[in-house]
Amino acid sequence: MTATRIVLISTGGTVSARATADGAVPALSGHDLLGTADGDRHALGEVEVTTTDLMAVDSSAMSVADQFAIAAAVRDALADPALAGVVVTHGTDTMEESAYLVDLFHSDDRPVVFTGAQHTADSPTSDGPRNIADAIRAAATADHRSRGVLVAMGGRLLPARGLFKSSTTALEAFDTVHDAIPRVVLDVPPPATGHARVDAFGLYPGVSPGLIAAAMSQHAAGIVLAGTGSGNTHPDITAEVSAAVREGIVVVVSTRVPFGPVVPTYGGGGGGVDLERAGAIVSRWLRPPQARIALLALLSTGATTDEVRDFFVRI
Ligand code: DAS
């Protein structure tokens, strides 16, 4: 029987780190990571894994170019029609962003499964080996075709769309804001350069309206707001949103609240409906990290404001 072939792309993170590393000891390579998962792979049957080391960084230190490079590396691997799927090992701090970025450019129906760990590779309670084995199993299984990018952590297999890190320490590190977010794929390859700048920040009583002007001074083409409640803010921010939209900046409003839809409501001049009237686009389900990734991918591939609005209406 021909072995099922997958590729494992390693990008760093706790899963490949050693707590004892004093900086002199490099992170584990993808090949070494695979070796740690051998004990858990016994039930995987005939799965042939080829590894490639893309980068070895803490995922909070990644650049936007790093994240697009991961999307490009996944597409390059899937150029081999005989491949069954791809696993990406990645830090958990920004896995929700990188996995969703890859999902937005994943125009293939084969499984792409991200995984990581909450404990380091040399920890006696390392969770990486089991997560890697689960990810390999999912990537090698036809059942998970056409589901888009998935994340395997702590015994769960969740869609990247709508995912957010919900625990700093639990092995089940992720949760899903909504399990029926439609999968929308951009029909262009991920650009290697010329990425738009998209900034995001949270709103709260007393927030400085100058934050929007500051993002514009950094040449942000897009701004994502983590509103309060169902997507609300202070009237002074609403006024700044109007000014930014008039300057051609695309503003998307999400919420800091972990669950529930973002629905424009009447507020004291700062309600969601006021932000919409000011020209902000409502991200009904995606929370700020993933709303920002969507806006980043759209603006980096030349989407107009109307096309951005259409995207957020669809999801
Ligand atoms: N090391 C951090 C990161 O790379 C945390 C982790 O991997 O869990 O995101």
Residues whose N, C-alpha, C, O or C-beta is under 5 A from the ligand:
A	BS01	DAS	G13 T14 V15 V57 D58 S59 S60 H90 G91 T92 D93 T94 A117 Q118
